[in-house]
């Protein structure tokens, strides 16, 4: 029976026929692995996601976490699923063996986690955040911090969060007001409020490890005054046991339109409800140096941004498979040339085929992008030369805002089409596709809006180091264009080559204006246009990998790529023209005109 979560056949193609993860086993870090171990952990991921995560996806949506003023209550299936997840060891799939990890390539680890994101994005959010939290501490924490906090997270006994936003500041982190007062013993006492904290309070784990941005009094203004702190729900006790309750209190639970299985909270730090050591104030432990908090937090934020893209891709993919299954079995209507006869499956109607092809092109293109980014992370960590590692880092850094935002926009569009394929049934709760849409709508906000990602791409990434990131991206895409021509894919190669040229020309024109306000006024459109160029590149990469191969699977790849090149890539023409014109419509509008 085919899975309605993801296509294992597609993952095998992406991992083995395209990205060649087997070649990574020649590197020392992955030398103990093989195709067999990769496939085994993928099999395990699919099994646990299917048996433990997927069955309560709807139940968790209907019965979301509730706060009674003292504690959070949620359905028991969430905790059982997370226990099963912890037992797989996938929390530490990509981590070092020295901390209990599997040392899998990140490409494989990312593919494994996609199963859980597709099965139940709300429940998968708890390990999602915990893994990113642990990875930050592994990169920037002290050995003692790693031993105290990462070990229990790897074991599934502790979960982690990230605490950035505040009610008055939102995404403008320069304006946070949470304070961290230093103490003589090397700890800090934090006070302030944090908003939109996923997984911020629950009874699913022994402890919750909050990573909190705060300002030390007397530090510089703005982001240079931000530091990063570990603030646990329970302080460390003797012999590794949890000790006193820290001064972190749940002020309320937010009820969102989607991701309802993930408790989302407002947290108060240092309100005095708890008094560790007889004193109000949440005890925090500095990570790294004072004033470097935002730079360190970007380690977790960038990982989470690609992960959010994975959330969106997985939801778009499972929605597509549900729509495909429905279209194959639902009979309605007849072809225009048939005056009589029985109704046919709706998949035979061209407009339904159009909607399915669009979904396939978005979802499979997005998954390819997410796995490509994971492969870059493997190359950044284990590339043969310092130059190889630096190039992988630069390319991943450039692609990160696209990897976050493109799937969040276009896999939501895929979910919209999945509802449409179901017709009136798609809007009812009897079918899963309406929940997929609601869940996916949040990913356009998670880890920074399109506006933030557009500013990051056009305002930072493509001009950093005198444009080195953009040059590397365009050079890399051009190599794929050359490979496609060698494989006889001239039409698609020519179309992508033209789009690549326009990307370079328009970027230069935007910054030649000499006015950053004009250059950045339409950065979201720039993000969308360049995102479409990048995903067209992902499709051309897949076509090169499929060249000369026969069968329905490969024909389906060619059909989806053809759809993207004929229906989607041409969207970038008017977008690039608008950008090149230095349009001031949004810049010149005045609030009083609305």
N, C-alpha and C positions, 0 to 999 in steps of 0.2 A: 504494500500500500504506500502510495506516495505521501511524503510528509507535506503538510500545509504550513510548515514553519519556514523552511529553507529548502533549497535543492542541493542535496549532497553531490549530485553529479556536477552541478555548477561549481561548488566549492572545490571539488577534485580538479576540475579543469583550471580554475584560477590558481590554485596552489601548486599543482604539479605540471600542468602543460604550459602554463603562462609564466608564473613567478618562479618556478623550479626551486621550491623550497628544499628539495632533496639535496641540491648543491650546497646548501648551508651546512650540511653535516661534515663537509670537508674542513670547516672551521673548528678550531679547538673548543670553543664554548659549546658547540652542538655535536661534538664528536661521538657522544654516547647514544645519539638518536639515529633514527632511520625512518624510511617511509612507513614501516610497520608501527613504530611508536607514534608517529604523527597520526596515522589513521586510527590507531587505538584510542587516542585521547579525543579525537573527533567523534568516534563512535560513542564513547562514554558521554560526551557533552550532549549529543543528540538524544541519547537515552534518558539522561537525567532531566534535560529540559522538557522532553516530551511527557515524561511520567510524573515529574514533581513540580514543574513550573507552569506548564500550559493548563492543567486541569483547573487551577484556581484563579486564572486570569480574570474571568468574568465575575467570579465570586468576590474577589478583592475590589473590583470596580464597583460592585453594588453595595458592598459593606466596607467602606473606607475607614481608616483609623479614626478613632474618636478619643477626645480628651475629656476626662471627667473632673478636671481640676486638680487631680493628684497624679494620674498616670495615663498613658496611652493604651488603648485597647485595640487589637486588630485580630483578624481571623487566624486560627491556629495554623492553617495551611502554610502561611508565609514562613513561620519559624521552622516548620518541618522541611520545607523546600530548601531553606538556607542551611540547615544541618546537612542535608543531602549534598548540597553544593560544596560545603566545607570538606566533606568526606572525600570528594573527588580530588582534592588538592589543586584545583584549577585556580584558586585564589592566587597561588604563587606559581602559576604555570611558567611565566617568563622570568621569575626571580632566580637568584643564585642558589645553588645547592646548599651553600653555607648557611642560608637562612630558612632552609626547608623547601626551596623551590625546585621546579622541574628542569629549569634552564632550557625550556622550549624556545624556539625562535618566536619573536613577537608576532610574526605573520601567522603562525599556527595558533598561538594563544588568542589572537584577535578573532580568527575564524571560529575557534571553539566558543568564545563568548557570544558571538552573533547568535548562536542557537538559543541562549538564555534571553537575549534581548528580544528575539522574535517571539519566544514562547510567553514571556511575561515581563514587560519592560518595567513595571512597577516593582516587582520583587527583585529583579536583577539590579536595580539601582543601589541596593545596599552593598553587594560585593563590588559593583562598579566604582563607587566612591572609596571603598576600603582599599581596593587595589591601588588606586591613584594616590591615596593618602600614604600608604606604605612605600610606594615607589619614591615619593618625595623625601620621606625620611631616610630611605636607603641612600639617596643621592646626597642629602645635605645634613642629615642628623649626625649626632655623635654616636660612637659605638654603644654607649650606655643607653641612648635614646632608642637606637635600633633594637637592642636586646629587650628593653622594657616594653616597647609599644609594637614593634613590627612582628616579633615572634608570635604574640597572641593574635594578631590580625591574620597572620598566615594560617594559624590553627583554626580560625573561625570563631574564636572566643571574644575578640574585640571587633567592633566595626568603626569606621572612620567617616568623618565629614570634612567639608570645607566651609568656613564661615567668613564671608567677604562682605556681602551687601548689608546695608543698614537702612532703616525706614526712610531717613531723610536724604540718604546719599544715592541709593539705587546702584547703578553701575559706575557712578563717579567715585571711584575709590579714594581719590585725593581728598574727598570731603568726609571720610569716616571720622567718627569721634570716639570710638572705643579707646580707653586709656589703659596703659600697662605701667604700673608703678613698680620700680625695682625694689627688691628687698635685700638685706645684707647676706642672706643665705644663697643668693644667686637666682632665686625665683622672682617672679613678678606677680602682682595682683591686678587682675583685669576687671574693668567695669565698663558696661555699655550694652547695647542691644544689637542683635544680628537677626536679619530677616531672610526668609526664603531658604531656610537650612533644611535640605533634604536629609532624612534619616537623623534629625537632630535629637530626638528622644524616643525611646521605646524600651521594651524588655526582651528584645531579640538576642541580645548579647550580654556578656558579663560587664562590659564597659564600652563607652563610646569615646573615641579619641578625636576631639575637635582640633582642627588646624585653624587658628584665628589670626586675622590681621588686626593690629592695634598700633597705637602711637604711644611712644614713650615721651613723657613730658620733657620739654626742652629740646626736642629734636627738630630737624628742619620741617618747614611747611610742605604740604602737598605729599606726593607719593614717596619722596625721599625720606620722609619721616615715618614710614610704615615699617613695622617689624612683624615677624611671624612667630607664633607661640603654639606649643602643644598645651591644650587645656582639656584634661580628661574629665569625664563625668565623675569618676571615683579616683582619688589619689592613690599612688602606689603604697601598698602596705608592706609588711615584713614578709620575707620569703616569697615575694612575687604575688602575694594575695592582694586583692583590692582593699583599700583602706577607707579613709573618710570620704563622705560625700562632698564633692567640690561645690563651690558657690555658682553653679550653673542651673538655671531654672527655666522650665518650659512656661512661656507666657501665653501661648496659643498655638492652635493648629490651623493651617490654611487648607481650604477645601478647593481643589483645582478641578478643571473640567476633564482632565486626564491624569495619567500617572497616579490614580487614586490609591493604589496599593502602597505608594511611597509616602510615609508620613512627612509632611512639610511644615516647618515650625518657625516660630518667633522665639528666640532664646534671649534671656536676660543673664548677663554676666555681672556678678558682684552686687546683686541687689540686697544681699544680707539674709536671704532666706536660709542659707546654710552658712556656717562659720567654721571652715576648716582651720584648725589650730587656734580656735577661739576668736577669729578675726574675719570680718566680712571681706569679700573680694575673691574672685576666682583665681586659684593658683595656676600660673602658667609657666612653661619652660621655654626659654628662647631657642629658636632654631636658627643656626648660623649667627650672623652679626646683626646688631641693631641697625635699622635703616635699610636693610636688604630684603625686607619681608616680601615686597611685591615681586621682586626678581626671583626669589625662591618659589613663591606661590605659582609663578608662571610654569614651573615644572609640572605641577598638578593641573593647572588650568589648560595648558596645551594638550596634555594627555586626555583631559576630560573633553576638550573641544573635538578632538578626533573621535573620542568615544561617543559623544552626542551625535556626531555624524553616523556612527555605527548604529546607535539607537534608531535614528531616522531611516537608515537603509534597511535595517532588519524589519521595521514596521511596514515600510513600503513593500518589502519582499513578501512578507507573509500575507499582506493585503492582496497583492497580485495573485499569489497562489490560491487564495480563497476565491477571488473573482474568476480565475481560470477554471477552478473546479466547478463553480456554479455555472459558468458559461458552457461547459461541456455537458452538463446534465439537464439544464433548464431548456425545455422546448417551447418555442413561441414563434409564430409567424412563419412565412415562407419566402424563398428568394423572389425577387421581382419578376423573374421569368416563369415562375411556377404559378399557375392559376388555381391549382387544386393540389391535393395530396396532404399528408400529415405535416404537422408543425416540425420544424427542424431545430436542433440545438442552436442557441443564439450565437455560439461561437462562429457559426457559418455566415452571419450577417457582417458585411464589411465594416460597419461603424463599430460593432463590438470588437472586431479584430483590431481596428484602429486603437481603441481604448486599451486593449490587452497589450498591443505592441508598445504603446506609450509607457504603460506600467513596467513592462519588461525592460525597456530601454533605460528608464529612470532607476529602477531597483537594482538591476544587474550592473549598470554603470556605476551606481553609488557604492555597491559592495566592492567592485573592482578598485575604486578610488581608495576606500578605507584599507583594503588589504595591501594596496601599493604603498600607502603611507606607512603601514606596519613593516613592510619590507625595507623601506628607507630607514626605519629605526634600527632594524637588524644590521643594515650596512653602516649606519652611524656608529654602532657599538662594536662591530666586529669586522669592518672592512679591512682589506689586506694592507692598505697604506693610509697614512695620515691624510693624504689628499682625497682618497676615496671616502674616508669618514667625514671629512669636512664638506665635501660636495653633497653627501647624503643629508647631512645636518641642514645645509643651506636650502636644499630643495624641499625638505620636509617643512622647514620653517615657512617657506614661501607658500606651500600648499595648505598649511593648517587652516587658515580662515576659509578656504574653499571647501576643505574636507568637512568642516563644521556646518557651513551654511548651505552649500549646494544640495546635499541630501535632505536637509531640514526643509528646504523649499520644495524640491521636486519630488521627493518621496511622499510628502504630504499631498502633492498633486496626484501622485499615484493612488494614494488612499481615497482621494476624492473620486477618481475614476473607478475604483473598486466598488464604491457605493453606487455609482451610476450604472455599472454593469448589472448590479443586483436589482436595479429598478426600485420600485417602491419598497421592496423588502430590505433594501440596503439601509433604510432609515430606521429600521426597527431593531430592538435589542435582541431579537431572536437570531440575528446574524452578527458575526464578530466585526464586520468591516466598519461599523459606525464607531466602535470603541477604538479601533486602530487609528482612525482619523483624529479622535479626541486626544488620544495619547500622543500622537505624533505632532499635534499642533503646538505642544509645549516645547518641542526641540528648536523651534525658531527663536525661543527666548533663552533656553538653557545655555549657560556659558557665553552669553553675549549675543545681542540681536544682530540681524543682518547689517544694520547701520554701523554697529561697532566693528563687525568683521570687514565690512567694506572700507572703513577708515583704516583698519589695520593693514589690509592688502594694498590699497592704493597709497595711503599716507605713510606707511612704514616699510612693508615687505618689499615692494618693487623698487624702492629708492635706496634701501639700505645698502651700504658698501658700494655706493655709486652704481646702483642698479644690478649688482652681481646676481641676486636671486632671480630677477626676471630674465636676465641673459641666460642663466643656467636652465631655467624652465623652458625657454624657447628653443635653446640648443637641444635639450633632451627630447622635446616633441619633434623637432626636425629630424633627429635620428630615426624616430619611429616612422616619420613620413618617408624617409629614404628606404627603410626596410619594407614598407608597404608597397612602394613602387617596384622593388625587386621581387615582391610576391605577386605582382600583377594587379594590385589594388589601386590603379592610377586615379580613378574618379574620386574616391574617398581621400586619397593622399593629396590630390590637388586642392580639394575643398579645405582640408585642414591646413595645408600650407598657406593658403590665402588668409585663413582666419588667424594663423600665427603672425603673419606679416601685419595684419591690421592691429593685432594686440600690441605689437611693438610701436607701430606708427601712432596709435591713439594714446598710448601711455606717454610717449614723448611729447605729443601735442598738448596733453593735459598739463604737464609740468613746465612746458615752455611758456605757458601763460604768465608765469611770474607772480601769480596770486594764489596762495594756498586755498583761500576760501572758494575761488572759482574751480580750482583743480578738484577739490574734494566735495563739491556741492552734490554731485551725482555719483558718489562712490558706490552706492548700493547697486546702481545699474552696471557699473564697471565690474563689481563682484559677480553679478549674474552673467554678464557677457563672457568674462574670462573663465568663469566656472563652466559654462557650456563648451568653451574651447577645450578645457582640461578633460571634461567627460567624453567629448568626441575623441580626444587622444586615447583615453582608456578603452574606448570601443575599437579604435584602430589597432591598438596593441593586441586586443583579443582576436581581431580578424587575422593579424599576422600569425598569432599562435595557432589559429584554426585553419590556416591556409593548407589546401590539399587534403583536408580531412573530410570524410563523408559521413552522412547519417543525419537523422532528424535533429539531434542536439546541435550540431554545427550549422545546419541550415537555419535553425532557430536563432542562433547567434548572428548569422549573416542578415537575417530579416530584421532583427532588432537594431543592429548597427545601421542598416539601410534606412530604417525609420528615423533614427537619430540624425543621420547626416542629411536626410531630405526634409524632415519636418522640424527639427530642433536647431541644428547648427545655423540655418539661415536666419533665425531670430537675432543673431548677433549683428547682422548687417545694419539694421536701423539703430540698434543700441550703440554701436561704435560710431555711427554717423552723428547721433545726438551728443555723445561724449566729445567728439572731435569739434563740434560746433561751440563748445564752451557755454552751453545753455545756462542761463541765469534764472530760469523761471522759479525754481525752488529757493534760490538765494535771495531774490529781490522781493518775494512776497512778504507782506506785512501782517502781523497778528490781527490788526483791526480790520483787515479785508475779509476775514472769515465770518 
